Structure formats: structure tokens, C-alpha cells
Amino acid sequence: MRVKEIKVGILALIGFVVAYLGFNYMKGNSLFNKGLTFYSIYQDVEGLHVGSKVVLNGFPIGKVKSITFLSGGSGRLMAEYVVTDESIQVSENTVAQILSTDIFGSKAINLIIGDAANLAQMGDTLSSAEAKGMMAEINKRIEPYENQVKSLFAQVDTLLSSVKITVNTLNAMLIEERGNINEITTNVASITKNLDDNSEHISSSLANIHALTDSLSKADIKAILDNANLAVVSMKEAMDKVNNGNGTMGKMLNDSSLYINLNKSAADLDVLLKDMQEHPKRYVHFSLWGGKDKEKEPQDSKKSDN
């Protein structure tokens, strides 16, 4: 029984030691490496708390041990922190600045090492500074672009106004042209229906066109074109002969004497026809009694002369 009690006691002691070490570690205390303790006085610690990190160029080198109000009722606070990294040489003009470490507002003490030749000693009070919050830093960086952003928003607002005017205009046009749009829709539906109703005829026509093109593709187009070319050449040769006065047709078209003779013959024929109309008896001799009429003709002519 005593052995078990001893074991339980040892385990409890070990657990207590681990808990104590862990608690001190969370507070920034180290039993194995005491480090150098410094103090800084702030008007506002801005959420800094016991256990917050002490950093140098963003790298943690210690922790905050305690934060207490100064006596006298001034409301100022004194932060006690330890630098556990012995390789860091803290000069006496080093500044302990409170800054934000993330977007959630976590705070830390940032050491800005000075250029003094003398080093700070254990328990020295270092100068303090309160850095601007992350949002203030963001605002500072955004500030040069503020006017550009305002100008961009103004342009966007103008663009949206133009779009709104355009949309309203289109709505008004659609309302005015609703009848025409309905008519167009109806016509399109009618055309679609006609195409659907005549799909068989269209398919038949396309089949005929395909057959025609297939026949044309199979036909000897070159031979047809050669024959047509020969016909054109022959026609040209014939026309050249006509133009040059060769052959009957060429003489008729190019010899003026034929035209003159034909014209003269036509004039003589016209005179003959007129004379036949005026004196038909000169050209027609008909009698029931033989040649008595021939004897009377001179007498009749004498009577007509008298």
C-alpha cells in the first residue's frame, strides 16, 4: 500500500510541477532562463495583456509579465516584460512600441533597438510608443487613393444612371412597339408552322436539287463546253464571211447595187400597178365576138380625145 501511495504522490508532484511551469510559461515566465526584465509606461495599452509577445522585427523574443497602474491616480500603466533571448543586445535608447499583430487586434510589444553604445540594464525603464492600430495603418495607406476611389464611384454612379435611362427608354419602346412585336412573333410562328406543314415538300425539293446537282456532277461538262466553244467559233467565222461580203448573204448585206435594183424594181412595179388600176382595159382583152373590140378601141380613144 505504501508503494502505491508513494507512486501517487510522485505523480501528483510531477503534475503540479508541470502545471506550475505551464502556468508560468503562459505568463511569460521561464524557470530555466530568466532573461532581462524591462519596464515601459503607457497612457493606453490598447488591449495588451499578460502573456502578450515581445517581438523584434516580427520575431518573438519574450513575453509580458505584468501590467499595473502607476500610483498617484494618473491612470498611466506600467508594463513589465522580459526578453528571454540572450543574443539580443538592448541599447538604452531602445523604444518599446505597442502594435497590432493580426487583423483581430492582438497586441504585442515591438522593440525598436536604438543606436546608443550603452546597453540597457536589468530593470531599466525603456521609452514607450503607441503604434497606430492596423486599421489606422490601412487607412493611412488607402488615403492617397481616396480621391481616385471617390472619382471611380462617381463614374460608376453616372454609368448606372445612364444604364437606368437606357433601360427606361427600352421599356418605353417595347411598350410602344408591343403590337408590332406581337405581330412579328405571330408571323414567325406562322412561318414556322408553314415550314413544318410543308416539310415533306421541302424535303422532296431538296432531294430533286440533290439529284440535279448529282446529275450535273456526273455530266461531261468539259465536252459540253468544248462543243459550245466550237459552235461559237463557227458562228464567228460565218459572221466574218457575211461582214466581208462573201457568199449570198454577204453580198446582199454589203453590195449597194442590189439594194438600188430592188428599189427600182419596186418603184416600176408600183407604177405598173397604178396604171393597171387606171386603165385596166389596156391589159385585159375579153370579147364574146372575137376581135371587134380591138377595132373599137381606137374609136373609143378618138371619142375620148374629142
C-alpha positions as CSV (number, residue, x, y, z in Angstrom):
1,M,0.0,0.0,0.0
2,R,2.8,2.4,0.8
3,V,4.4,1.8,-2.6
4,K,1.2,2.8,-4.3
5,E,0.8,5.9,-2.1
6,I,4.4,6.9,-2.9
7,K,3.7,6.5,-6.7
8,V,0.5,8.5,-6.5
9,G,2.4,11.2,-4.5
10,I,5.2,11.3,-7.1
11,L,2.7,11.6,-10.0
12,A,0.8,14.3,-8.2
13,L,4.0,16.2,-7.6
14,I,5.1,15.9,-11.2
15,G,1.7,17.1,-12.3
16,F,1.9,20.1,-10.0
17,V,5.4,21.0,-11.3
18,V,4.2,20.7,-14.9
19,A,1.1,22.8,-14.2
20,Y,3.3,25.4,-12.5
21,L,5.8,25.5,-15.3
22,G,3.0,25.7,-17.9
23,F,1.3,28.5,-16.0
24,N,4.5,30.5,-15.7
25,Y,5.2,29.9,-19.4
26,M,1.8,31.2,-20.3
27,K,2.5,34.3,-18.2
28,G,5.9,34.7,-19.9
29,N,8.0,33.5,-17.0
30,S,10.7,31.0,-17.5
31,L,12.3,29.0,-14.7
32,F,15.3,27.9,-16.8
33,N,16.1,31.2,-18.5
34,K,15.2,34.3,-16.5
35,G,16.3,36.8,-19.2
36,L,16.4,40.6,-18.9
37,T,13.4,42.3,-17.4
38,F,12.4,45.8,-18.5
39,Y,9.6,48.3,-17.9
40,S,7.7,50.8,-20.0
41,I,5.0,53.3,-19.2
42,Y,1.9,53.8,-21.4
43,Q,-1.1,56.0,-21.4
44,D,-3.1,53.3,-23.1
45,V,-2.0,49.7,-23.6
46,E,-4.7,49.2,-26.3
47,G,-5.5,45.6,-25.3
48,L,-2.0,44.5,-24.3
49,H,-2.2,41.8,-21.6
50,V,-0.1,39.5,-19.5
51,G,1.4,36.9,-21.8
52,S,1.5,39.1,-24.9
53,K,4.5,38.7,-27.0
54,V,7.6,40.9,-27.1
55,V,8.9,40.9,-30.7
56,L,11.8,42.2,-32.6
57,N,11.3,42.7,-36.4
58,G,8.2,40.4,-36.0
59,F,10.1,37.6,-34.3
60,P,9.1,36.7,-30.7
61,I,11.9,37.2,-28.1
62,G,10.0,37.5,-24.9
63,K,6.7,38.0,-23.1
64,V,4.8,40.5,-21.0
65,K,4.9,39.5,-17.3
66,S,2.6,42.1,-15.7
67,I,0.6,45.3,-16.3
68,T,-0.2,47.6,-13.4
69,F,-1.4,51.1,-12.8
70,L,1.1,53.7,-11.5
71,S,0.5,55.2,-8.1
72,G,-0.8,58.8,-7.9
73,G,-4.0,58.3,-9.9
74,S,-2.6,59.4,-13.2
75,G,-4.2,56.4,-15.0
76,R,-1.0,55.5,-16.7
77,L,0.0,51.9,-16.8
78,M,3.4,50.2,-16.4
79,A,4.1,47.1,-18.4
80,E,6.7,44.6,-17.1
81,Y,8.2,42.4,-19.8
82,V,11.1,40.0,-20.1
83,V,13.5,39.5,-23.1
84,T,14.4,35.8,-22.9
85,D,16.7,35.7,-25.9
86,E,20.1,36.4,-24.6
87,S,21.6,37.1,-28.0
88,I,19.6,40.4,-28.2
89,Q,21.5,43.4,-27.2
90,V,19.1,46.0,-26.0
91,S,20.5,49.5,-26.1
92,E,19.5,52.1,-23.5
93,N,17.6,54.2,-26.2
94,T,15.5,51.3,-27.4
95,V,11.8,52.1,-27.8
96,A,9.1,49.6,-26.7
97,Q,6.2,50.2,-29.1
98,I,2.7,48.6,-28.8
99,L,1.5,47.3,-32.2
100,S,-1.2,45.1,-33.7
101,T,0.0,41.6,-34.8
102,D,-3.1,40.5,-36.7
103,I,-6.5,41.7,-38.1
104,F,-8.2,40.5,-34.9
105,G,-6.5,43.2,-32.8
106,S,-3.9,41.1,-30.9
107,K,-1.2,43.3,-29.4
108,A,2.5,42.9,-28.7
109,I,5.4,45.0,-27.6
110,N,7.8,45.7,-30.5
111,L,11.3,46.6,-29.6
112,I,12.9,49.2,-31.8
113,I,16.6,48.9,-31.0
114,G,18.4,52.2,-30.7
115,D,21.9,53.2,-31.8
116,A,23.3,54.0,-28.4
117,A,26.6,52.5,-27.4
118,N,25.5,51.7,-23.8
119,L,23.2,48.7,-23.2
120,A,20.1,48.7,-21.1
121,Q,20.5,47.1,-17.7
122,M,18.2,44.7,-15.9
123,G,15.1,46.6,-14.5
124,D,15.6,49.7,-16.7
125,T,12.6,51.6,-18.0
126,L,12.7,51.9,-21.7
127,S,11.0,54.6,-23.7
128,S,7.5,53.7,-24.9
129,A,5.4,54.5,-28.0
130,E,1.9,53.6,-29.0
131,A,1.7,52.5,-32.6
132,K,-1.3,53.1,-34.7
133,G,-3.7,50.2,-35.0
134,M,-3.8,48.0,-38.1
135,M,-7.0,49.7,-39.3
136,A,-5.3,53.1,-38.9
137,E,-2.3,51.8,-40.8
138,I,-4.6,50.5,-43.6
139,N,-6.4,53.8,-43.7
140,K,-3.1,55.7,-44.0
141,R,-2.1,53.5,-46.9
142,I,-5.5,53.9,-48.6
143,E,-5.7,57.6,-48.0
144,P,-3.7,58.6,-51.2
145,Y,-6.2,56.6,-53.3
146,E,-9.3,58.0,-51.6
147,N,-9.9,60.7,-54.3
148,Q,-9.4,58.1,-57.0
149,V,-11.9,55.8,-55.3
150,K,-14.4,58.7,-55.0
151,S,-13.9,59.6,-58.6
152,L,-14.4,55.9,-59.6
153,F,-17.6,55.7,-57.6
154,A,-18.8,58.9,-59.2
155,Q,-18.2,57.5,-62.6
156,V,-19.9,54.2,-61.6
157,D,-22.9,56.3,-60.4
158,T,-23.0,58.2,-63.7
159,L,-22.8,54.9,-65.6
160,L,-25.6,53.4,-63.6
161,S,-27.7,56.5,-64.2
162,S,-27.1,56.1,-67.9
163,V,-28.0,52.5,-67.8
164,K,-31.2,53.3,-65.9
165,I,-32.1,55.9,-68.5
166,T,-31.4,53.4,-71.3
167,V,-33.4,50.7,-69.7
168,N,-36.3,53.1,-69.2
169,T,-36.1,54.1,-72.9
170,L,-36.0,50.5,-74.0
171,N,-39.1,49.7,-71.8
172,A,-41.0,52.7,-73.3
173,M,-40.0,51.5,-76.8
174,L,-41.1,47.9,-76.0
175,I,-44.4,49.2,-74.7
176,E,-45.0,51.3,-77.9
177,E,-43.9,48.5,-80.2
178,R,-45.7,45.7,-78.3
179,G,-48.2,45.4,-81.1
180,N,-45.5,45.1,-83.8
181,I,-43.6,42.7,-81.7
182,N,-46.7,40.5,-81.2
183,E,-47.3,40.7,-85.0
184,I,-43.7,39.7,-85.7
185,T,-44.0,36.8,-83.2
186,T,-47.2,35.7,-84.9
187,N,-45.6,35.8,-88.3
188,V,-42.6,33.9,-87.1
189,A,-44.9,31.3,-85.6
190,S,-46.9,31.1,-88.9
191,I,-43.7,30.7,-90.9
192,T,-42.5,28.0,-88.6
193,K,-45.9,26.2,-88.9
194,N,-45.8,26.5,-92.7
195,L,-42.3,25.1,-92.8
196,D,-43.4,22.3,-90.5
197,D,-46.5,21.6,-92.7
198,N,-44.5,21.6,-95.9
199,S,-41.6,19.7,-94.6
200,E,-42.3,16.8,-96.9
201,H,-42.4,19.2,-100.0
202,I,-39.2,20.9,-98.9
203,S,-37.6,17.5,-98.4
204,S,-38.7,16.5,-101.9
205,S,-37.4,19.7,-103.4
206,L,-34.1,19.3,-101.7
207,A,-34.0,15.7,-103.0
208,N,-34.6,17.0,-106.5
209,I,-32.0,19.6,-106.2
210,H,-29.6,17.0,-104.9
211,A,-30.4,14.7,-107.8
212,L,-29.9,17.6,-110.2
213,T,-26.6,18.6,-108.8
214,D,-25.6,14.9,-108.8
215,S,-26.5,14.7,-112.5
216,L,-24.5,17.8,-113.2
217,S,-21.6,16.4,-111.3
218,K,-21.7,13.2,-113.4
219,A,-22.2,15.0,-116.7
220,D,-19.3,15.6,-119.0
221,I,-19.2,19.3,-118.5
222,K,-15.9,19.7,-120.3
223,A,-17.2,18.1,-123.5
224,I,-20.3,20.3,-123.4
225,L,-18.2,23.4,-123.0
226,D,-15.9,22.3,-125.8
227,N,-18.9,21.8,-128.2
228,A,-20.3,25.2,-127.2
229,N,-16.9,26.7,-127.9
230,L,-16.8,25.1,-131.3
231,A,-20.3,26.4,-132.1
232,V,-19.3,29.9,-131.1
233,V,-16.2,29.7,-133.2
234,S,-18.2,28.6,-136.3
235,M,-20.8,31.3,-135.7
236,K,-18.0,33.9,-135.6
237,E,-16.5,32.6,-138.8
238,A,-19.9,32.8,-140.5
239,M,-20.4,36.3,-139.3
240,D,-16.9,37.3,-140.5
241,K,-17.7,36.0,-144.0
242,V,-21.0,37.9,-144.0
243,N,-19.3,41.1,-142.9
244,N,-16.6,40.6,-145.6
245,G,-19.2,40.2,-148.4
246,N,-18.5,36.6,-149.0
247,G,-21.5,34.4,-150.1
248,T,-25.0,35.3,-151.0
249,M,-25.9,36.8,-147.6
250,G,-22.7,38.8,-147.5
251,K,-23.4,40.3,-151.0
252,M,-27.0,41.1,-150.0
253,L,-25.8,42.9,-147.0
254,N,-22.7,44.6,-148.4
255,D,-23.5,45.2,-152.2
256,S,-25.5,48.5,-152.6
257,S,-26.3,47.9,-156.3
258,L,-28.6,45.0,-155.3
259,Y,-30.4,47.3,-153.0
260,I,-30.7,50.0,-155.7
261,N,-32.0,47.5,-158.3
262,L,-34.5,46.1,-155.8
263,N,-35.7,49.6,-155.0
264,K,-36.0,50.5,-158.7
265,S,-37.9,47.3,-159.4
266,A,-40.3,48.1,-156.6
267,A,-40.9,51.6,-158.0
268,D,-41.6,50.2,-161.5
269,L,-43.9,47.7,-160.1
270,D,-45.8,50.4,-158.2
271,V,-46.2,52.5,-161.4
272,L,-47.4,49.4,-163.3
273,L,-50.0,48.6,-160.6
274,K,-51.3,52.2,-160.6
275,D,-51.6,52.1,-164.4
276,M,-53.4,48.8,-164.3
277,Q,-55.9,50.3,-161.8
278,E,-56.5,53.4,-164.0
279,H,-56.6,51.6,-167.5
280,P,-57.4,48.0,-166.9
281,K,-58.6,47.6,-170.5
282,R,-55.1,48.1,-171.8
283,Y,-54.1,44.9,-170.0
284,V,-57.3,42.8,-170.1
285,H,-59.0,42.0,-173.6
286,F,-62.1,39.9,-173.4
287,S,-65.0,39.7,-176.1
288,L,-67.7,37.3,-176.9
289,W,-67.5,38.2,-180.7
290,G,-63.9,37.9,-181.4
291,G,-61.6,40.7,-182.4
292,K,-64.3,43.5,-182.8
293,D,-63.3,45.1,-179.6
294,K,-59.8,45.7,-180.9
295,E,-61.2,47.7,-183.8
296,K,-63.5,49.8,-181.5
297,E,-60.7,50.6,-179.1
298,P,-59.1,53.2,-181.3
299,Q,-62.5,54.8,-181.9
300,D,-63.2,54.9,-178.3
301,S,-59.9,56.5,-177.8
302,K,-60.7,59.1,-180.5
303,K,-64.1,59.8,-178.9
304,S,-62.4,60.3,-175.6
305,D,-59.9,62.6,-177.3
306,N,-62.7,64.7,-178.8
